[in-house]
Amino acid sequence: MRILVLSKRQYTNKDLIDDLYGRLYEIPKELARLGHEVSGLSLSYRQKNEGHILGMGNDDTLVDWYSFNLGKFIIPGLIRYLDKLQDLCDELKPDIIYACSDAPHVINGVRVAKKNNIPCVVDLYDNYESFKLTNIPGILPLFKRAVRKAAGVVCVSSNLLDYIEKFYCPKGLISVIPNGIPSKLFHPMDRQECRKELGLPMGKTLVGTAGSLGTSRGIDVLFDSFKELATNDPSIHLVLAGPIETDTNIPEDVNIHYLGEVEHEQVPVLFNALDVGVICNRDSSFGRYCFPQKAYEMLACAIPVVAANIGTMSELFSEIPECLYEPGNSQDSVQAIRKQLTYPSSHCIKISTWADLARDLERLFYEIVHCNPS
């Protein structure tokens, strides 16, 4: 099968091409490993290297990616991008277009697919209504129409699928494909060796998290929880990594260790250094429908986890509710962390790899192509 992937270049504070990171990189790579001819066109909202990049995968898989910058004047960059997109449709004659990453890519993917008589599957790895681009006048109704007309819709969570079915009424096939992990990267490691590698204190109790650090994700609850925990037990330290939102200040405390924005390869080292990992979130349009990547990553490292009881995390930890705390409630968070420090919960949660998810997506593609012969 010939597959054309459309995606923005920067997402979740990473760069698809520079960092070889995440869902929008891993799933196309795994589809190529299954034997499909996969090409991708990325649009960068920042100034980055442009052109045709061959064999971007870090193994023997060949995935062709093309990248264009939108540029500060927007229109010239957009025209170049759209011209290249049509050229790829003419040259590759894809069997399916896989449009990902945000509302404009979904809108454009469905548009160009209809123009070229190609089925389009849109990937909603988040609730794109919560993205700033969707606030541009006219974008939301166009996005809803595109989702409704797409040949297939992939949602990152069952919560998001329910929402899309109720308010968008998609005509195509719809499926849940959550996030996954690269299995070779996330696994249990020696805790003391991990602490030594990161320069973290030995013989202390470490609670922490990684990812976007901001009040929009409920990080303030973790700060308040740590303050109370450390007041009663000074051996408890807080470890943080990731970008800091502009409205957020990390409290000054000798027991708080901010590691900055660590490389993705260092994230499993960080998680394995912790006694408890925390997944913060708020009851918001983002929190209700997202699938925090770090949930699977922490679980794969076999560390105790505490998560805000919202959206997918409510479902994921439904069999071990002692791991959950009410969003915005620092007292509830304190109790959950204390329970995991004292009596860590075991779990039988199935953790999907990107290879597993690519096979699920492949089945959806075959069903759609079979129903939409060219």
N, C-alpha and C positions, 0 to 999 in steps of 0.2 A: 504494500500500500504506500502511496506517496502522500506525505502529510506536510502541510505548511503551517507553521506556528507563528502567531502574531502576538507580540508582547512588548510592554514597555521595558526599559532596561534596568531602572532602579526600583527596587521594592524591598520592603521590610529592612530598610537601612543597609541594603547590600546592592551590589552591581552584578547583574546576571552574567555578563561576560568577564569582567575583571575578577570576580570572586567565585565563579562557577558554582553558584549557590542556589539551593532551595528548589521549590516545586517547579518553577518555570524553566529551570535548567535540568533538573533530575528526571522529570517525566519524559521530555523529548529524548534525552540520552538513553533512557531505558527502552523507549519505543524503538529507537535505532538498534539497540542490542537485540531486540526481538526480530530484526531483519527488515524493518521498514525503512524507506528512504525519507529521511526527515530533514527539512530545511526550516530555518527560522528567520524572521525579520523583526528586529527590535528597534524601537524608537526611543532615543534617549532625550530626557527633558533637561539634561545637563550637557556641557561640552565634553565629549569623549572621543576616543579614537573611532574612526569610521571605516567602513569597507566590508570586505568579505573575509570571514574568519573560518578556516577549514579545520576540521578535527579538533574542536574545542574541548572534547571530552578528555578526562584525565586517565582514560584507558584506551583501548584500541578502537573504540567506537567513533565513527565519523558522523558528526552532525554539522551541517553547514549553517552558520549564522551570518546574517548581514545586519549591519547596524548603521543607523542614520541619526543625526542630531536634529532636534526640532529647531534649535537656534532661537536667539532672542527676538528675531523679527517674525518668527513662527511660519508665516505663509510660504516663503521660499523653501524652508526645510520640509514643510508638510507636502509641498508639491513634489519635491525630490523623492520623498518617502512613498507617496502614492504612485508615482511613476514606476519606482522599483517594485512595488507590490504587484502592479499589473504585469510588469515584465516577468516576475516570478510565476504568476499564474499562467502566462503564455508559454514560458519555457518548461516549467516543471509539470504542468497539467496535473495539479494535485487531486487526489481522490477525496480529500477532506481538508477543510481549514479549521484549525484549532485556535480560537481567539481567546486570549487570556488577559489578566492583570488589572484592567480598569474599564470604566464605562466607555470611553472613546474607542478602545480597542475592540470591545464587543460590538459597538455600533458599526465601526468600519469593517470588522470581520464579516458580519451578516450582510452588509451592503455589497462588498466586493464578491462574496460568495454567490449572492443572488445574480449579480451582473454576469458572472462567469459560469452559472449553472453548476455550482459546487456546493455540497452540503456543508454547513458550518456548525461546529460544536463550540459553545461558549463555556469557559471555565470561570466560575465564581469562587475564587479562593477566599473571599471575604464578602461582607455586605458592602458592595460598592456605593451604596447610598450614603455611607459614612465617610467616603473619600471627598476631599475638597473639590476635585474636578467635577464631581457630580452636582455641585452647587452652582455651576455655571448655568445661566438661564437657557432652557431648552434641552439641556443634556439629559435630565432625568426622564422626560417622556420619550425621547429617542431611544434611550437605554431600555426602558420597559418594552417598547415596541420590538426592539432587536431581540431581546430575550424571548419574547412571545413568538417570534417568527423563526428562531433558530431551529435547526434540525435536531439539536441535542443540547441539553443544559447539564453541566456538572456542578454540583454544590459541594463545598468543603465539609458541611455538616448536615445532619438531618433537620436541625432547627432551621437552618437557612433554606433547605429544600421545602419545608412546610410553608415558610414565609413566601417563597417564590411561587409555589403552587397556588397559594391563596390570593396573592395580590398581583401576580404577573400573568397567570393562566397560560403557561407555555404550551405550544402546540406540539413540540417535538418530544423526544424521549428525554427523561430526566433521571439523574442518578447521583448518589452520594459517593464521592471519592475524597477521603480525608487527606490530611498531610501524612507524610511518612518520614522515615529516617534512612540515612546511608548506614547499613548494618555494620560495615567495617569500621565505622568511626565511633559509634556510640555503644559502649559495653562497659561492664564493671572494670574498675582499675583499682590499684592499691591507693587507699585514701592518703596515707602519709607521704607517699611519693608524689602524688598530685599536689598536695599542699606545699611540699618542698619546691616543686617546679614553679609554682605561682608565687612563692614567697609569702605564703599565708602562715599564721601562727600554728604551731604544733601544740597538742594537748589542750586545745580549746574546743568549744562547741560552736560550729559554724552553720549559720542559717543564711540562705541567700537566693539570688535570682540573677538571670541574665536576660537581656532584651531591652526594648524601649523603656526608659525610666521616666515616668511622668504621671501627673495627677490624672490624666485622661485614662491611664491604665490602672489607677488605684494604688500607685506606689506609696502614697502618703499613709495608707493603712499599714503597710509593712514598716514604715519608719516609726509610726506610733506603737506598733506591736513590739518592735525591737526595743524601744525605750523602756517599756514595761518589763519585758523579759530580762533585759540587762540590769535593771534596777534590783530585781530579785536574785539574779544570778550573773555576776560580773564576768563569768567565764564564757558567756554567750557573746559571739561576735557576728556582725552582719557583713556579708560579701556581696558586692554588686558589680555588674559589668553591663555595658551597653551605652547607647547614646542617651543624653539627658535632655528632656524637653525644656524649652526656654522658660517655662513658668515653674520649673522645679529646682529646688536646692537640696542637695544631700546634706543632712545635718552633720555638723562638725563633731566628731567623736572618735577617740583613739581606738574604739572597738569596731569602727566601720571602715571597711576596706573597699575602695573603689578602684577597680582594675582597668577602667577605661573601656574602649571598644576592642575586645579581644578578637583574634582571628577565629574563624569558624572551627578550625582544627583544635583550638584550645578550649572550646566550650565543653566538650566531654571531660577534659581535665578539671575544669572548674566544677562541674556538677559532681564529679567523683570525689572532690575535696570536701563537699558539704555533708553535714549531718542531716539536714532537711532542706529540700528545695521548695521554693514558694512561687506559685503562679498567681500573680495579682491581676485583677480586672474589676471593672465597674459594671453596674447595671445600665448599659447604654446600647445604642444601636450597633456599636462595634462589639461590645462584650457579649451580647446575646447571640451573635451569629458567627464569631470568629472560631478558629481552631488553633489555639496556641501551640506552635511548633515545639516549644520546650517541654510540653507535657509528655509526649512520646520520648523525647530525648532524655529527660530525667528518669522516666520509667525504665528505659533501656539500660541506663547506668545503675539500676537497682538501688536507688536511694529513696528514702521516705519523701513523700510529696504532700504539700498542702496547697489547695487551690480555691479560688473564689467560686462559690456555688452559683454559677451562671452559665447559661448556654451549653456548649458541648461538654464542659467540665462536669456539669451536673449529671449528664448521661454517662460520661466516661467513668466517674467514681461513684456511680449509683450503688454498687455493691459494697463500697467502703466509705460510707458517709462521714466517718470520723475524720477523713482527709479534707473535708470541705468546711469553708467558713462563709458567712453571709457577707456579700460585697458591701464595703463601707463600714463594716463593724470590726474595729480593731480588737475589742474584747473577745469576740468570737474567734478571730484570727489567732490571738494569744493562746486560747484554749486548744485550738487545733494543732498549733505548733508544739505546745507542751505535750500533747498526747503522742505526737509522732516522735518526739525526743525520748519519751519514756517507754512507749509501747509501739514501735514502728509497725505499720500495717503491711501485710503481704498482699500481693495482688495476682490475678490471673488474666490481666488485660492483654489482649492480642495487640501487638505493635506491628503495624504494617511497614514494610520496606517500600522504597520507591519502585522496585521491580514488581512487587505485588500489585501496586496501584496501576502501573503501566499495563499490566495484563488485564486488569479490570477495564481500563479505558480502551484497550484494544478491542475487547469484546463489544463495547458500546459502539466503537467506530465501525466494526464489521456489520453490526445490526443496522446501523444508519445507512451505510453505503449500499447494503443489500436492498434496503427499502427505497433508496434514491438512486437508481441506476442512471448513469449519464446518457 
